[in-house]
C-alpha cells in the first residue's frame, strides 16, 4: 500500500484533467518500453532469469508460474541482503503486490527480450510446450531471446551484483535498445558517449537530449510545450478547488495562498516559454498523437487547444474566465460523480498543495536506466585500463 500511495503521488500517474492519453503518446514516443514503475535496467535480465532458472525443475505451466513468482520474491530478499537501497519491494518485502515481472513486461516485449507477442499470463504455457527451440538463424518462435545472457548458477540465492550491470550485460541491453528502438530519444541516449546529468528534472533541459534531431527532437519540443501548458491548467485546477473549499467551508484566505503563489511562479516562467509556444504547431502535435492512439477524442483535443490558447493569451490564468470554466467542466466530465466540484465529501478532504509537479514523461526512470547501462559500459573500459 505504501508503494501504491507513493506511485499515485507522482505527476505521471495522477490525471485529474484526463490528459493521460496525450502524456503517454509523448512518453512512449520518446522512451518506448519505459514505465514510472522502473527502478533499474538490470531488471530486464533479472525477470527473465527468474523464469529461466525455474524451468529446469518443472514442465507444468502452473507450477512454473509459481516457481518463477517465488524466485522474484526471493530476489527481493536477496537485494536487501546485498545492500541495494532502491528496488521493487524495498518497503513491502516479499509480500509486495506488484512483482518486477508485471512492471517490466511491456519493456521486455518492446526490446525483444521476450517474444513481442507473448503475454505474461501465457509465458509459462509457452515455455512448457513441446515446441523445440529454434536453431541459430531460424525464424521460428522463441519465447526468450536466444542471445539473452544466462542466469548465474543458483539464481536468485547466489545473486551478488544486485542492480549493477556487468560490462557484458550493459552491452547486450544497449544493443537491444538500439536495435528495437531505432529513431527514438531512448536509442539516442543509449548510444551516446555522454551520460545524462543526474540533477536535471526534465529531458528538455538535458544537453544529450537536445543534441538529437529529427523525430526525437520534435517529440522533445512537444514534451516541453505540453508539460508547460498542462502544468498551468493543473495549478489553476488546484486554485479553483481552493476557492471552492474556502466558499463551502469558510476556511479563510490561508487556503488560497499556496495555490496563488504557484500560479504566480507559473506566470513568471511563461515569459521564457512564449517563443517555444508561439512556434509550436499544436494541431500537428494532436494529429501525430492521434495517429498513435485513435482513442484520443475530440473533447481531449479541444481541451488541449484551450490550454494552449490560455497559455499564449495576454491575460493571467487566474483572471481568464473562459479557461477557469473550461478546467472545471473538464474535471467534471472526467470524474463525474467523483468530481470535487460536485462531491462535497471529496472537496472536504482536499488539502491545498505546496507543490504541483510538472509532467516529465518518465524522465527520472529513463535517466536511471541509461545511467545504469553507461555505468556498466564504463566498467568495461576500466577493466581494459
N, C-alpha and C positions, 0 to 999 in steps of 0.2 A: 504493500500500500504506500509506503514511503517513496518507493521508486516511481509509482504512478503519479503521486502528487507532485514530485519533482519534475516529471516529464510534462505534465499538463500545466505547469507554471512557466513554460518556455513560449516565446512568441511563435515558434514554428508549429506548435500544437494547439494553442488557443486560437479560436477563429470566430470571434463574436460577430463579425460582419460578413461571414460566409465567403471569404475570398481564398479559401484553401486550394481550389482548383487552379487558379492563376499562379498562386505561390508555388504549387507543386510542378506546374508546367515549367517554370523557370528553374526550380531546383533540379528537376530530372534532366533538363536540357544541359545545364551547366555541369552537374555532378551525377551522372546516371548511376543507379545502384546504391546510392547512399541513403542514410536514414539518420534521424535525430537520436536513434537508439544505439548507434555505433560507438564503440569505446575502444577501438584499436584495430589496425589492419590484420594482425595475426589471427584474429577470429576467423578470417577467411580460410585459414588452414586448420585451426582447432576444431571447427564444427565438422568439416569432412572427416577429420581423424576420429572424432567421436563415433561416427558411423562405421568407418572402415575398420577400426580396431575392435569393434563389437561384432563384426560379421563372421569372424573366424570360428566362433563357438556356437553358431546357430544358423539354421536355414529357414526358420519360421519368421514371417514378417512381423507379427505382433511381438514376438519375443525380441527380435532385433530392435524394434522401436523402443521397447522398454529398456533394453541394454544400452542403446545409444543415449536415451534421456538420462539414464543413471550415470553414464560416462560424463555427460555435460554437467551434472550436479556434482560429481566427484571433482571435476575440473575446477569448480568454484572454490572448493576447499583447498585444492592444491595451489591455486593462485594466491589464496590468502596465506598459506604456509610459506610460500617463497617470497612474500613481502610486496606483492602487487598492491597498489593503492586504489586505482580506479578500474573496476571491471564489473561485468554484469553479475549481479548477485552479491556485491560487496556489502550491501546492507541486509538483505533478506537471507543470505546464505543459500544452502541447498534447497530451501523451500521457495525459492524465487518462482514467480508465476510465469514470467517471460523468459524462456530459455534462449541462449545465444542463437540457436538454430532458427528460431522464429524471427529474431531481429535481423539476421543476416541472410535469410533465404533469397530475398529479391536480389541481393548483391551476388550471391553465389550463382544464380541463374544468369544475371546480366553479364557477368565476367566469364561465363562459360566454364566455371569450376564444377558445377553440377549441370547436367544437360538442361538447356533452356526451357524445355517443355516438361520438366519434372517437378510436380508439386511436392511439397514437404510431406503431405499426408500419404503420398503414394511411393515415396522413395524406397522404403524398406521392402515393399512388394516387388519393385523392380530389381532391387539388389538380390532378392532371394529367388528370382525367376531363373529358368534354365537357359536363358539366352547366353551364349558364350561371349566372353569379352572380345572386342574387335582386335584383329591383328594390326600391327603397325601399318599405317597408310590406309586402313579400311575405314569406310564411311558409315558402317553400321552403328546402331545405337549403343552408346556407353553412358552409364549413369553418371560416373565421375570422370573428370578429365584425366586422360591416360598419362599425362605428364605431371600430375599432382605429386609433390614430394610426399614420401611415405611417412606415416606417423612413427615416432620413436617407440622402440620395444617397451612394452609395459605401460603405454599411454592409457589414462592420464596420470597414473600414480608416479610415473618417472619424469613427468614434465619439469624441466628446470629453467627454461628460457622465459616462461610466462608470456608476456605480450611483446617481447623484444624479438624482432625478426633477425635471423641469420642472414648472411650475405646471399646465400643461395635462395632462400625463401623470398627475400626482398626482390631479387632479380626476377624470380618467377612471377610474383604478383605484379611487378611493373610491366612485364611482358603481357600478362593477361589484360591489364587495363589498356595498354597501348594497342593491343590487337582488337579488343571488343568495343572500345570507346573512342576510336579514332575520330578526330574532328570535334572533340568536346573540350571544355575547360579542364575537366578532370585529367584527360590524357596530356594536355599541355602542362599541367602541374607535375604529373607523374614522370614526364620525360624531361623536365627541366633540371639543369645542373644547380640551380639556385633554390634554396629552401625558402618556403614562405616564412614570414616573420611570425613570431609567437604572440605578439601583442596587438595585432590589428584586428578589429572586431568584425570587419566586413570584407568580402572578396574584392570589391571595387577600390579598396584602399591598398590592396596588396600589389606591389610592383610586378611580381611574376604574373599575376592575372592580367594586369594592364598591358603587359607585353604581348598578349595574344591578339590575333587578328581574325578576320572572317566571322563565321557563325558564333564562336565563343565570345568574341568581343561584342557582338550585337546583343547576345543574351546577358552579358555583364552590364551593358547600358540599361537594358530592360530591368535588370535586378535592382540597380541603384535608383532608377526613377520610380519604379513600382513600390519599392520599400519606403521611399520618402513620402509619396502621396498616401500610401496605406498607413504610415505612421501618424500622419496628421489626422486622418479620419479616426484612427484608434484613440488618439488622445482626446479628440473632440467628443467621441462617444463617452469617454470617462467623464468629461466635463458636463455633458448632458445628464449623466447619472448623478453627478454631484449636485446639480441644480435640482433635479427631481427629488433627491433624498432630502435636501435642505427644505424644499417646499412641503414634502409629505410629513417629515418628522421634526421639523423646526430645529435642525441641527446647528444653524448659525453659519456665519461666514467661514469658520475654520475648515469646514468640509470642502470649500471651494478653492482654498489657497493652493493646495498641491497641484491640482489639475490646471489651474490658471497659470501657475509657474511653468508647467510642462508645455503648455501652449505657447507661452512667451519664448521659451527656448526653441521650439519648432519654428516660430516666426523669425527668430534671429538667424536660423540656419537657412531659411528659404531664400534669402538673397543670394547665397553662394550656389544654390541649386537651380536658379532661374535659367541660366544658359543651357544646362542639361535638359530641363523640362521643355523649354521652347524648341529645342532641336529634336525632341523625342517624337517619333511617329507612333502615337498611341493606337491608331487604327491598325497599323501594320502589326504592332505587338499583339493585339487581340486576335487578329486573323491567324498569326503564327501559333498562338496558344490554342486556338480552336482547332487548328489542324492536328494538334497533338491530343486534344481532348474534346471530342464532339459534345460532351455533356455540359460544356460551358454555355449557359443560356443567355438570352438577350438581357435579362434583368441584371445578371452579373456584369456583362459587358457595359451596359448603360451606367451602372453604378461606378464602374472603373473610370468611365469618361467623366462622370460627375466629380469624382475625387480629383481627377486631373484638372478639370476646369476650376475647381476651388483652389487648387494649389497655385495656379498661374493667375488667378484673379487678384486685383489690387486690394480687395477687402480682406481683413483678417478673418481667420476661420471662425472665431468666436462671434463675429458680427455678421457672418454670412447666413442669413435666414434660410435661403434655399438649401444650402448644404446641411445646416442643422436639421432641417426637416427630412432630408434625404437619408441621413445617418440613422435617425430614429425609425423611419419607415423600413430601412434595410434590416435593422436588428429585429424589428417586429416580424418581418417576413421570414427571417431565418429561424427565429426561436419560437415563434407562435405563442402558445400559452406560457412558455418559459421566459418570454421577454421580460426584462427588468422594468420596462415601461408599462407593462400590463400586470405583472405579478408582484404584489406588494411584499410578499414574503421574501422573494429573491432580492428585491431592492433593499429591504431592511438589513440583510446580511452583507450587502455590498460595502466595501471599505474603499475610501479614496486611495489610489496608488501613489507611492512616492516615485515610481518609475514606470514608464511604458516602453518596453523594448521594441526596437525596430526589427523587421524581418532581415535575416542574414542568410537564408537559404542553405541551412545545414553547414555553414562555413566552419564552425568550431569542430564538427566531426570530420569534415573533409580535411581540414588542416592537420588534424591529428593523424589520420590515415596516411597522408602524404609524408608527413614528418617521420612516421614510423618506417615507411619504405626507404626514405632517404637516409635515415639513421642506419638501417641495415646495409645499404649500399656503401656508406662510409666505413662500416666495419670491414667490408671487402677491401677498400683502399688501405685501411690501417694494417690489414693482415699481410699486404704486399709491401709494406714500408720496410 
